[in-house]
């Protein structure tokens, strides 16, 4: 939302948080406009949130495929470009080729995983983020982006469900 206001509320229990999320959805606030933060890694189903599509396995698979292609190039293509016959042996011997392909596939997988993690999580983050220190003590924070006209209704939903510290948070570097 271009001219949105962020309202936050901190909950101590799961059930009131899930009920508040249901009421916010019924009010017309989409799941994209609600950020849920907690020090405990709750699954999405606990709060009735949609399943998050994870793209890291795809990025990791691409890294492994690129590593395998690099292994094929170094182990198979390069010996055919510069043929050196030694004692009647094969140009591409299977055991060293398998080791080289395995190592480069694993290297591509690891590098793809690390770079994919950094890329998908938008590291480094230079701007400030919304946060409340009470989240470290087991609180569950809801940060809702809403229009100025919806602010009072959002505050009343959070207060009705027992949220503490309902306010408009400031963005700070974490």
Buried (B, 14 or more C-beta within 10 A) or exposed (E): EEEBBBBBBBBBEBEBBBBBBBBBBEEEBEBEBBBBBBEEEBEEEBBEBEEEEEEBEEBBBBBBBBBBBBBBEBBBEEBEEEEEEEEEEEEEEEEEBEEBBEBBBBBBBBBBBEEBEEEEEEEEEEEEEBBBEBBEEEBBBBBBBBBEEBBEBBBEBBEEBBBEBBEEBEEEEE
